[in-house]
């Protein structure tokens, strides 16, 4: 079923969008996302999609266009990176609070300043409380698979939240890999037609989107988003299992590697999880029971799921490709909070790869060596992996 292809992560996500054929795309270029929408625009120019592509003067406008289209009842998409996401800041909150199931591939890139066009996760981490679902991809195959699934998840009537599918800038977005695409008709059937329950342009049943919402209702409306996030956990798992039946690639909230008997566990997002599996194999050859927990879903945050998967570990290292000017990285904060009162396992924060700096197998092996010391009672201080003296 389907076909084998060689594609970059940007091309993979663009092909997923092609198969979905959304109604509207509000677009603006920014490195390293630009090639994704270039590819999709070429599909439109060649008649392979009939999407209305609206070129904006900024990312703020691109998201505004996408919000307007989605509110009108269209299946709407956009894509961005880094400073582009930051410029959308005002509107990403409006998209979520208006319960608009927009899908946005987001190519992870460091935020300025200093200006840097390479990968880290500071852009999406800054957006973690905006109300968007966040699904991380390890490689081009997952970028494709996650983009298709994102429509089903976001548009589910129990969810109705926008979803960003993240892929590491240049590491995935510009690297050519072999992947399997679904046949076009299979992908289209899986995603299905979008039938919004309410639309701004429904003249028979008019609706209001983005109203003034003061003390009497704002709190309750925000709490409805909390419920939608909770619902999304099951929807994500159900959609991932259904996708597995047509593709042979099932998805859940996370993926473990040699986790069942692991004593020392590294938690990672995105492409680093693949590098970590090689480090695990080499540590296992040395007799160290190492394992990796690759967190696929960051929003909604699967707290109970993570705690269950980390049971039995003697020490846990949480790897953050973004910096937080507090006690460790943002992913570390949340995992440690989830484990509080449930696990006695010592946890250690590891900051790495800022601005696209490489993370190597040897460095991750060093993380496991640190965890052995932490398990023996050494202070679990924040470590900065690969930082030059």
C-alpha positions as CSV (number, residue, x, y, z in Angstrom):
1,X,0.0,0.0,0.0
2,X,1.3,3.4,-0.9
3,X,4.7,4.2,-2.4
4,X,8.3,4.7,-1.2
5,X,9.7,8.1,-1.8
6,X,12.7,10.2,-1.0
7,X,11.7,13.5,0.5
8,X,12.8,16.2,2.9
9,X,10.7,16.8,6.0
10,X,9.3,20.0,4.3
11,X,8.3,18.0,1.2
12,X,6.8,15.3,3.3
13,X,4.5,17.7,5.2
14,X,3.7,19.5,1.9
15,X,2.6,16.2,0.4
16,X,0.4,15.5,3.4
17,X,-1.3,18.9,2.8
18,X,-1.6,18.0,-0.9
19,X,-3.5,14.8,-0.1
20,X,-5.8,16.7,2.3
21,X,-6.4,19.5,-0.2
22,X,-7.5,22.2,2.3
23,X,-9.7,25.0,1.3
24,X,-7.5,28.0,2.3
25,X,-3.8,28.5,3.2
26,X,-2.6,31.8,4.6
27,X,1.1,31.9,3.9
28,X,4.3,33.9,4.5
29,X,7.9,32.7,4.0
30,X,10.4,32.2,6.8
31,X,13.5,30.0,7.0
32,X,13.5,27.0,7.4
33,X,9.7,26.7,6.7
34,X,9.8,28.5,3.3
35,X,10.3,25.4,1.1
36,X,7.3,23.7,2.6
37,X,4.8,26.2,1.4
38,X,6.8,26.7,-1.9
39,X,6.2,23.0,-2.5
40,X,2.5,23.3,-1.7
41,X,2.2,26.4,-3.8
42,X,3.7,24.5,-6.7
43,X,1.0,21.8,-6.2
44,X,-1.7,24.6,-6.5
45,X,0.0,26.1,-9.6
46,X,0.1,22.7,-11.3
47,X,-3.6,21.9,-10.5
48,X,-2.9,19.2,-8.0
49,X,-4.9,21.0,-5.3
50,X,-7.5,23.7,-5.5
51,X,-6.6,25.4,-2.3
52,X,-7.0,29.2,-2.2
53,X,-3.5,30.3,-1.3
54,X,-3.5,33.8,0.2
55,X,-0.1,35.5,0.3
56,X,0.2,37.8,3.4
57,X,2.5,40.6,4.3
58,X,3.5,39.1,7.6
59,X,3.0,36.0,9.7
60,X,0.6,37.9,11.9
61,X,-1.5,38.5,8.8
62,X,-1.1,34.8,7.6
63,X,-2.5,33.6,10.9
64,X,-5.3,36.2,10.7
65,X,-6.2,35.1,7.2
66,X,-6.2,31.4,8.4
67,X,-8.4,32.3,11.4
68,X,-10.9,34.2,9.3
69,X,-11.1,31.3,6.8
70,X,-11.6,28.7,9.5
71,X,-14.2,30.8,11.3
72,X,-16.1,31.0,7.9
73,X,-16.2,27.2,7.8
74,X,-13.2,26.4,5.6
75,X,-10.5,23.8,6.3
76,X,-7.6,26.2,6.8
77,X,-3.8,25.7,7.1
78,X,-0.7,27.7,7.5
79,X,3.0,27.0,8.4
80,X,5.7,28.9,10.1
81,X,9.0,28.9,12.1
82,X,10.5,30.8,15.1
83,X,10.1,34.5,14.8
84,X,7.2,33.9,12.5
85,X,5.4,32.1,15.2
86,X,6.3,34.9,17.7
87,X,4.8,37.4,15.3
88,X,1.6,35.4,15.2
89,X,1.5,35.5,19.0
90,X,-1.7,37.5,19.4
91,X,-3.6,35.5,16.8
92,X,-2.6,32.0,17.9
93,X,-4.4,32.6,21.2
94,X,-7.5,33.8,19.2
95,X,-7.4,30.7,17.0
96,X,-7.4,28.4,20.1
97,X,-10.0,30.3,22.1
98,X,-12.3,30.5,19.0
99,X,-12.0,26.6,18.8
100,X,-10.8,26.6,15.2
101,X,-9.2,23.3,14.1
102,X,-6.4,24.9,12.1
103,X,-3.4,22.6,11.2
104,X,0.0,24.3,11.1
105,X,3.3,22.5,10.4
106,X,5.9,24.4,12.5
107,X,9.5,24.1,11.7
108,X,11.4,24.4,15.0
109,X,14.0,27.2,15.0
110,X,15.7,29.3,17.6
111,X,14.2,32.6,18.4
112,X,16.2,35.8,18.1
113,X,18.3,37.3,19.5
114,X,21.0,36.9,18.5
115,X,19.5,36.0,15.2
116,X,19.8,32.3,14.4
117,X,18.1,30.3,11.7
118,X,18.8,26.8,13.1
119,X,17.0,24.4,15.2
120,X,15.9,24.5,18.8
121,X,12.5,24.3,20.4
122,X,12.3,27.8,21.9
123,X,9.6,28.8,19.4
124,X,7.0,26.2,20.2
125,X,7.9,26.1,23.9
126,X,7.0,29.8,24.1
127,X,3.6,28.8,22.6
128,X,2.9,26.0,25.1
129,X,0.1,27.8,26.9
130,X,-1.7,29.2,23.9
131,X,-4.2,26.4,23.7
132,X,-2.7,24.7,20.6
133,X,-2.1,20.9,20.4
134,X,1.6,20.2,19.8
135,X,2.8,17.0,18.2
136,X,6.5,16.4,17.7
137,X,8.1,14.5,14.8
138,X,11.3,12.5,15.0
139,X,11.9,12.3,11.2
140,X,10.3,13.0,7.8
141,X,8.1,9.9,8.0
142,X,6.6,11.2,11.2
143,X,6.2,14.7,9.8
144,X,4.1,13.2,7.0
145,X,2.1,10.9,9.3
146,X,1.5,13.4,12.0
147,X,0.3,16.1,9.5
148,X,-2.4,13.7,8.2
149,X,-3.5,12.7,11.7
150,X,-3.5,16.3,12.9
151,X,-6.7,17.1,10.8
152,X,-8.6,14.2,12.3
153,X,-7.5,15.2,15.8
154,X,-8.1,18.9,15.6
155,X,-11.5,18.5,13.9
156,X,-12.8,15.9,16.3
157,X,-16.0,17.3,17.9
158,X,-14.7,16.6,21.3
159,X,-11.5,18.6,20.6
160,X,-11.9,21.5,18.2
161,X,-8.5,23.0,18.9
162,X,-5.8,24.1,16.5
163,X,-2.8,21.7,16.1
164,X,0.8,22.4,15.3
165,X,3.0,19.5,13.9
166,X,6.6,20.3,14.7
167,X,9.7,19.1,12.9
168,X,13.3,20.1,13.7
169,X,14.6,22.9,11.4
170,X,17.2,21.7,8.9
171,X,17.7,18.5,10.8
172,X,14.4,17.2,9.4
173,X,13.0,20.0,7.2
174,X,15.9,19.9,4.8
175,X,17.3,16.4,5.1
176,X,16.3,13.8,2.5
177,X,15.0,10.6,3.8
178,X,13.1,7.5,2.5
179,X,9.5,7.4,3.6
180,X,6.3,5.7,2.7
181,X,3.3,7.8,1.4
182,X,-0.2,6.5,1.5
183,X,-2.0,6.3,-1.8
184,X,-3.8,9.6,-2.4
185,X,-7.3,8.1,-2.2
186,X,-6.5,6.2,1.1
187,X,-5.1,9.4,2.7
188,X,-8.1,11.4,1.6
189,X,-10.6,8.8,2.9
190,X,-8.8,8.7,6.2
191,X,-8.9,12.4,6.7
192,X,-12.4,12.8,5.4
193,X,-14.4,15.8,4.5
194,X,-14.6,18.7,7.0
195,X,-18.1,19.5,8.1
196,X,-18.0,22.3,10.7
197,X,-20.8,22.3,13.2
198,X,-20.9,26.2,13.1
199,X,-19.6,28.8,10.8
200,X,-19.4,32.6,10.7
201,X,-21.1,32.7,7.3
202,X,-24.0,30.4,8.2
203,X,-26.8,32.9,7.6
204,X,-29.5,30.5,8.9
205,X,-27.7,30.2,12.3
206,X,-25.4,33.1,12.8
207,X,-22.5,32.7,15.2
208,X,-20.1,35.1,16.9
209,X,-16.4,34.5,17.0
210,X,-13.8,36.3,19.1
211,X,-16.3,38.5,21.1
212,X,-15.5,40.7,24.0
213,X,-15.6,38.3,26.9
214,X,-15.3,40.0,30.4
215,X,-15.5,38.7,34.0
216,X,-18.8,36.9,33.6
217,X,-17.7,34.4,31.0
218,X,-14.0,34.5,30.2
219,X,-13.0,32.1,33.0
220,X,-15.6,29.5,31.9
221,X,-14.7,29.7,28.3
222,X,-11.0,29.1,29.1
223,X,-11.9,26.2,31.2
224,X,-13.8,24.7,28.2
225,X,-10.4,24.6,26.5
226,X,-9.0,22.6,29.4
227,X,-11.8,20.0,28.8
228,X,-11.0,19.9,25.1
229,X,-7.3,19.3,25.9
230,X,-8.2,16.4,28.2
231,X,-10.4,14.9,25.5
232,X,-7.6,15.2,23.0
233,X,-5.5,12.6,24.8
234,X,-7.9,9.8,24.0
235,X,-8.6,11.1,20.5
236,X,-4.9,11.2,19.7
237,X,-4.5,7.6,20.7
238,X,-7.6,6.5,18.8
239,X,-6.6,8.3,15.6
240,X,-3.0,6.9,16.0
241,X,-4.4,3.3,16.2
242,X,-6.7,3.8,13.2
243,X,-3.9,5.3,11.2
244,X,-1.8,2.2,12.0
245,X,-4.4,0.0,10.4
246,X,-4.1,1.7,7.0
247,X,-0.3,2.5,7.1
248,X,1.3,-0.2,9.4
249,X,2.6,2.7,11.6
250,X,0.6,3.1,14.8
251,X,1.1,6.1,17.0
252,X,0.4,7.0,20.6
253,X,1.3,9.7,23.1
254,X,4.9,8.5,23.3
255,X,7.3,5.8,22.2
256,X,9.7,3.8,24.3
257,X,13.0,2.3,23.3
258,X,14.3,-0.5,25.6
259,X,12.2,1.0,28.3
260,X,10.7,-2.0,29.9
261,X,13.7,-2.9,32.1
262,X,15.6,0.5,31.8
263,X,17.2,1.8,35.0
264,X,18.4,5.0,33.4
265,X,16.0,6.8,31.1
266,X,16.4,9.8,28.9
267,X,13.3,11.7,27.8
268,X,13.5,13.6,24.5
269,X,11.5,15.4,21.9
270,X,11.9,15.4,18.1
271,X,15.0,14.2,16.1
272,X,17.2,13.8,19.2
273,X,15.2,10.7,20.2
274,X,16.7,8.9,17.2
275,X,20.2,9.8,18.2
276,X,19.5,8.7,21.8
277,X,18.5,5.2,20.7
278,X,22.0,4.7,19.3
279,X,23.5,5.8,22.6
280,X,21.2,3.4,24.4
281,X,22.4,0.5,22.3
282,X,26.0,1.4,23.0
283,X,25.3,1.7,26.8
284,X,23.6,-1.6,26.7
285,X,26.7,-3.2,25.2
286,X,28.6,-1.9,28.3
287,X,26.0,-3.5,30.6
288,X,24.1,-0.3,31.4
289,X,20.3,-0.7,31.3
290,X,19.6,2.5,29.4
291,X,16.3,3.5,27.7
292,X,14.6,6.3,25.9
293,X,11.2,7.8,26.2
294,X,10.3,9.8,23.1
295,X,7.5,12.1,23.9
296,X,5.4,12.6,20.8
297,X,2.6,14.7,22.3
298,X,3.6,17.8,24.3
299,X,0.2,19.4,24.3
300,X,-2.0,18.1,25.8
301,X,0.6,17.2,28.3
302,X,0.2,13.5,29.1
303,X,1.2,13.6,32.7
304,X,-0.2,10.3,34.0
305,X,1.0,8.5,30.9
306,X,4.6,9.8,31.4
307,X,4.6,8.8,35.1
308,X,3.5,5.3,34.3
309,X,6.2,4.9,31.7
310,X,9.0,6.1,34.0
311,X,8.2,3.7,36.8
312,X,11.1,1.5,37.7
313,X,13.8,3.9,36.6
314,X,16.6,4.7,39.0
315,X,17.2,8.1,37.4
316,X,15.6,10.1,34.7
317,X,17.3,12.7,32.5
318,X,15.0,15.2,30.7
319,X,16.6,16.8,27.6
320,X,15.4,20.2,26.6
321,X,16.4,21.9,23.3
322,X,15.3,25.2,24.7
323,X,16.3,27.3,27.7
324,X,14.3,28.4,30.6
325,X,15.7,31.0,33.0
326,X,14.7,29.0,36.0
327,X,15.5,25.6,37.5
328,X,16.1,23.5,34.3
329,X,14.3,23.4,31.0
330,X,10.5,23.6,30.3
331,X,10.0,20.0,29.6
332,X,11.9,19.1,32.7
333,X,9.7,21.3,34.8
334,X,6.5,19.6,33.7
335,X,7.8,16.1,34.0
336,X,9.1,16.7,37.4
337,X,5.8,18.3,38.5
338,X,3.9,15.3,37.0
339,X,6.1,12.9,39.0
340,X,5.8,14.8,42.3
341,X,4.3,12.6,45.0
342,X,4.1,9.7,42.6
343,X,7.7,8.8,41.9
344,X,10.7,9.0,44.1
345,X,13.0,8.8,41.1
346,X,15.7,11.5,41.0
347,X,15.4,13.7,37.9
348,X,18.0,15.8,36.2
349,X,17.7,18.6,33.6
350,X,19.9,18.6,30.5
351,X,19.9,21.6,28.2
352,X,21.4,21.0,24.8
353,X,21.5,21.9,21.1
354,X,20.5,25.6,21.3
355,X,20.8,27.4,18.0
356,X,21.2,24.2,16.1
357,X,24.3,22.9,17.9
358,X,24.7,19.2,17.2
359,X,24.0,16.6,19.8
360,X,26.1,13.5,19.4
361,X,25.8,9.9,20.5
362,X,28.9,10.4,22.8
363,X,27.3,13.4,24.5
364,X,24.1,11.4,25.2
365,X,26.2,8.5,26.5
366,X,27.6,11.2,28.9
367,X,24.1,12.0,30.0
368,X,23.6,8.3,30.9
369,X,26.9,8.4,32.9
370,X,25.7,11.5,34.8
371,X,22.4,9.7,35.6
372,X,24.3,6.8,37.1
373,X,25.9,9.3,39.5
374,X,22.6,10.9,40.2
375,X,21.1,7.6,41.1
376,X,24.0,7.1,43.5
377,X,23.2,10.3,45.3
378,X,25.1,13.0,43.4
379,X,23.4,16.4,43.2
380,X,21.0,16.5,40.2
381,X,22.2,19.9,39.0
382,X,21.2,21.3,35.6
383,X,23.7,20.3,33.0
384,X,24.5,22.1,29.7
385,X,25.5,19.5,27.2
386,X,28.0,20.5,24.6
387,X,28.6,24.0,26.0
388,X,32.1,25.3,25.3
389,X,34.1,26.4,28.4
